[in-house]
Amino acid sequence: MKKLITTLLISALFISTVFCIPANATVTLENTQTTIELLENGDYIETVISCVTDKKGFDYSTYATQTKTGKKTSSYKNSSGTVLWSVSVTGTFSYNGSTATCTSKSHSATSYSSSWSIKSVSSTKSGNSATANAVATHKTSVASNDYSLSVTLRCSANGTLS
């Protein structure tokens, strides 16, 4: 009996690590990694990398085709933690243990504050990476300043996103 319970627990653990289990949504982001870069003015940039899963909850990196889709978002936040604007890149990669290649990419940028607006956003792909570049404008009563933010998603030869 103990052997059966142990086997079931190990099987459940294996299944939960192989698949990204999504919430009730068409596309869900799971397996996130977050980093924070502090700025001199007290604001900060929070960057999140996520595995993209479909509505059935499958992590595409588990299939024999060895493809993985990920999303990397950098959010400019004020010292209170409010998101002012963000830029994202989504990339799909194929990998085989020796090399990785970005096969498609897309980008987005969003302003969350009335004093910020997105001036431009674009993306490129090269080798094993996808990059989005955005420029946002911050308007105050006395000035208007542009801020650039670039976010690059890379995939290693074994399918690790960074």
ChimeraX attribute file (.defattr): number of C-alpha atoms within 10 A of each C-alpha:
attribute: neighborCount
match mode: 1-to-1
recipient: residues
	/A:1	6
	/A:2	7
	/A:3	8
	/A:4	9
	/A:5	10
	/A:6	11
	/A:7	12
	/A:8	12
	/A:9	12
	/A:10	12
	/A:11	12
	/A:12	11
	/A:13	11
	/A:14	11
	/A:15	12
	/A:16	11
	/A:17	12
	/A:18	13
	/A:19	18
	/A:20	23
	/A:21	20
	/A:22	19
	/A:23	13
	/A:24	10
	/A:25	12
	/A:26	11
	/A:27	14
	/A:28	19
	/A:29	20
	/A:30	20
	/A:31	15
	/A:32	14
	/A:33	13
	/A:34	12
	/A:35	10
	/A:36	12
	/A:37	12
	/A:38	12
	/A:39	13
	/A:40	7
	/A:41	8
	/A:42	10
	/A:43	18
	/A:44	20
	/A:45	21
	/A:46	18
	/A:47	20
	/A:48	17
	/A:49	23
	/A:50	20
	/A:51	22
	/A:52	26
	/A:53	25
	/A:54	16
	/A:55	14
	/A:56	16
	/A:57	20
	/A:58	17
	/A:59	23
	/A:60	21
	/A:61	24
	/A:62	14
	/A:63	10
	/A:64	8
	/A:65	11
	/A:66	16
	/A:67	20
	/A:68	24
	/A:69	23
	/A:70	27
	/A:71	25
	/A:72	27
	/A:73	25
	/A:74	25
	/A:75	22
	/A:76	23
	/A:77	19
	/A:78	16
	/A:79	13
	/A:80	9
	/A:81	12
	/A:82	13
	/A:83	19
	/A:84	20
	/A:85	23
	/A:86	24
	/A:87	27
	/A:88	28
	/A:89	26
	/A:90	24
	/A:91	27
	/A:92	23
	/A:93	26
	/A:94	23
	/A:95	21
	/A:96	15
	/A:97	11
	/A:98	8
	/A:99	14
	/A:100	22
	/A:101	22
	/A:102	23
	/A:103	18
	/A:104	16
	/A:105	21
	/A:106	17
	/A:107	22
	/A:108	17
	/A:109	23
	/A:110	18
	/A:111	18
	/A:112	14
	/A:113	12
	/A:114	9
	/A:115	13
	/A:116	20
	/A:117	19
	/A:118	19
	/A:119	14
	/A:120	13
	/A:121	19
	/A:122	16
	/A:123	19
	/A:124	16
	/A:125	19
	/A:126	12
	/A:127	13
	/A:128	21
	/A:129	23
	/A:130	28
	/A:131	22
	/A:132	25
	/A:133	20
	/A:134	22
	/A:135	19
	/A:136	23
	/A:137	18
	/A:138	19
	/A:139	14
	/A:140	10
	/A:141	6
	/A:142	5
	/A:143	7
	/A:144	11
	/A:145	10
	/A:146	13
	/A:147	12
	/A:148	13
	/A:149	18
	/A:150	17
	/A:151	19
	/A:152	21
	/A:153	24
	/A:154	24
	/A:155	25
	/A:156	19
	/A:157	17
	/A:158	15
	/A:159	21
	/A:160	14
	/A:161	22
	/A:162	16
